[in-house]
Amino acid sequence: MALLRGLAEVAPMGMDLRLRTPAGLPLFSPDLEGPPAAQAVEAFAAEVGAADGMVIACPEYVHALPGAFKNALDWLVSRDEIIGKPIALLHATHRGADVARQLHLVLGTLSERFWPDLEARFHLMRQTPDEISAHLRMPVNRQILQQFLSDFTGRIQTRGDVGE
């Protein structure tokens, strides 16, 4: 979340970046998909649907996607809100190749507008949120975040996805 907060700090005026975690979603079950699904799932899906794009920063846990994050994606699989959604990744570690491969597989299945070539990576392991904030405020790192966000929004606008 500290990495996403750093991204929000460099967002230009008028850009609305909403930071969310998968907390509060019930355990996925195809028997509970609905319609309607649980209120928390419907609210989460509505936020995804309303977004012009998604930037995902997902930690690796035991060489895999954390269960809560995969659970959130599972709730979206059979819904329309994520289909075609522009998605890019931020990584908070130089490691994490396993979770990156899994994200590429899952997100590439969910959206034809997942752009695996558009990502930024920072070496933030074992840093506190305050240390991460300080690291991301360094001019070189702010510039990387600004360029990442500019590339992402530019690609969305070029493809006419804003407001769909």
C-alpha positions as CSV (number, residue, x, y, z in Angstrom):
1,M,0.0,0.0,0.0
2,A,2.9,2.3,0.7
3,L,3.9,2.0,-3.0
4,L,0.4,2.8,-4.2
5,R,0.3,5.8,-1.8
6,G,3.5,7.0,-3.4
7,L,1.9,6.7,-6.8
8,A,-1.1,8.7,-5.6
9,E,1.2,11.4,-4.4
10,V,2.5,12.0,-7.9
11,A,-0.9,11.9,-9.6
12,P,-1.7,15.1,-11.4
13,M,-4.4,17.4,-10.2
14,G,-7.8,16.1,-11.1
15,M,-6.8,12.4,-11.3
16,D,-8.7,10.3,-8.8
17,L,-6.6,7.4,-7.6
18,R,-8.4,5.1,-5.2
19,L,-6.4,2.8,-3.1
20,R,-8.1,-0.5,-2.2
21,T,-7.2,-3.8,-0.5
22,P,-9.0,-7.1,-0.9
23,A,-10.0,-7.0,2.7
24,G,-13.6,-7.6,3.6
25,L,-14.5,-9.9,0.7
26,P,-16.0,-13.2,1.6
27,L,-14.3,-16.4,0.6
28,F,-15.0,-17.1,-3.1
29,S,-17.5,-19.8,-3.9
30,P,-19.1,-20.3,-7.3
31,D,-22.3,-21.1,-5.4
32,L,-22.4,-17.6,-4.0
33,E,-21.6,-15.6,-7.2
34,G,-25.2,-14.5,-7.5
35,P,-26.7,-12.4,-8.9
36,P,-26.6,-10.7,-6.6
37,A,-23.4,-11.6,-4.8
38,A,-22.6,-10.5,-1.3
39,Q,-22.8,-6.7,-0.8
40,A,-19.0,-6.4,-0.3
41,V,-18.5,-8.3,-3.7
42,E,-21.0,-6.1,-5.5
43,A,-19.4,-2.9,-4.1
44,F,-15.9,-4.1,-5.1
45,A,-17.0,-5.1,-8.6
46,A,-18.8,-1.8,-9.0
47,E,-15.5,0.1,-8.1
48,V,-13.6,-2.0,-10.6
49,G,-16.2,-1.4,-13.3
50,A,-16.2,2.4,-12.7
51,A,-12.4,2.7,-12.9
52,D,-10.7,3.7,-16.1
53,G,-7.9,1.4,-15.3
54,M,-6.2,-0.6,-12.5
55,V,-2.7,-0.4,-11.2
56,I,-1.9,-3.5,-9.1
57,A,0.8,-3.8,-6.5
58,C,0.7,-7.3,-5.1
59,P,3.2,-8.8,-2.7
60,E,4.5,-12.3,-3.1
61,Y,3.8,-14.7,-0.3
62,V,5.6,-18.0,-0.2
63,H,6.3,-17.7,-3.9
64,A,2.7,-17.2,-4.8
65,L,-0.2,-14.7,-4.9
66,P,-1.5,-14.0,-1.4
67,G,-4.8,-15.8,-0.8
68,A,-6.8,-12.7,-0.2
69,F,-5.7,-11.1,-3.5
70,K,-6.4,-14.2,-5.5
71,N,-9.8,-14.4,-3.8
72,A,-10.6,-10.9,-5.0
73,L,-9.7,-11.8,-8.5
74,D,-11.7,-15.0,-8.3
75,W,-14.8,-12.9,-7.5
76,L,-14.3,-11.0,-10.8
77,V,-13.7,-13.9,-13.1
78,S,-17.2,-14.4,-14.3
79,R,-18.2,-10.8,-14.1
80,D,-18.0,-8.1,-16.8
81,E,-16.4,-5.4,-14.7
82,I,-12.8,-6.5,-15.3
83,I,-13.1,-7.7,-18.9
84,G,-11.1,-5.4,-21.1
85,K,-10.0,-3.3,-18.1
86,P,-6.6,-1.6,-18.6
87,I,-4.3,-3.1,-16.0
88,A,-0.6,-2.4,-15.2
89,L,1.7,-3.6,-12.4
90,L,3.9,-2.0,-9.7
91,H,6.4,-4.2,-7.9
92,A,7.9,-3.4,-4.5
93,T,10.8,-5.8,-4.7
94,H,13.5,-6.9,-7.1
95,R,12.4,-10.4,-6.3
96,G,8.9,-11.7,-6.8
97,A,9.3,-13.4,-10.1
98,D,6.9,-16.1,-9.1
99,V,4.0,-13.7,-8.3
100,A,4.8,-11.7,-11.4
101,R,4.4,-14.9,-13.6
102,Q,1.1,-15.7,-11.8
103,L,-0.2,-12.2,-12.2
104,H,0.7,-12.3,-15.9
105,L,-1.2,-15.5,-16.3
106,V,-4.3,-14.6,-14.3
107,L,-4.6,-11.0,-15.4
108,G,-3.9,-11.9,-19.1
109,T,-6.8,-14.3,-18.8
110,L,-9.1,-11.7,-17.2
111,S,-8.4,-8.7,-19.5
112,E,-7.0,-8.3,-23.0
113,R,-5.9,-4.9,-21.8
114,F,-3.5,-6.2,-19.2
115,W,-0.2,-4.7,-20.3
116,P,2.6,-6.8,-18.9
117,D,5.2,-4.6,-20.6
118,L,4.0,-1.6,-18.6
119,E,5.4,-1.9,-15.1
120,A,7.7,-0.3,-12.6
121,R,9.8,-2.0,-10.0
122,F,11.3,-0.7,-6.7
123,H,13.5,-2.3,-4.1
124,L,11.5,-1.8,-1.0
125,M,11.8,-5.1,0.9
126,R,12.1,-4.9,4.6
127,Q,11.4,-1.2,4.7
128,T,8.8,0.4,6.9
129,P,6.0,2.4,5.3
130,D,7.8,5.6,6.4
131,E,11.0,4.5,4.8
132,I,9.2,3.6,1.6
133,S,7.5,7.0,1.6
134,A,10.9,8.7,2.0
135,H,12.4,6.5,-0.7
136,L,9.6,7.2,-3.2
137,R,9.9,11.0,-2.6
138,M,13.5,10.9,-3.9
139,P,13.5,12.8,-7.2
140,V,14.6,9.8,-9.3
141,N,11.9,7.6,-7.8
142,R,9.2,10.3,-8.1
143,Q,10.2,10.6,-11.8
144,I,9.8,6.8,-12.3
145,L,6.4,6.9,-10.7
146,Q,5.3,9.9,-12.7
147,Q,6.5,8.3,-16.0
148,F,4.8,5.0,-15.1
149,L,1.5,6.8,-14.4
150,S,1.9,9.0,-17.6
151,D,2.6,5.9,-19.7
152,F,-0.4,4.1,-18.2
153,T,-2.9,7.0,-18.6
154,G,-1.5,7.8,-22.1
155,R,-2.1,4.3,-23.2
156,I,-5.7,4.3,-21.8
157,Q,-6.5,7.6,-23.5
158,T,-4.9,6.6,-26.8
159,R,-7.1,3.5,-26.9
160,G,-10.2,5.5,-26.0
161,D,-10.9,3.6,-22.8
162,V,-11.6,6.6,-20.5
163,G,-15.1,6.7,-19.3
164,E,-16.2,3.4,-20.9
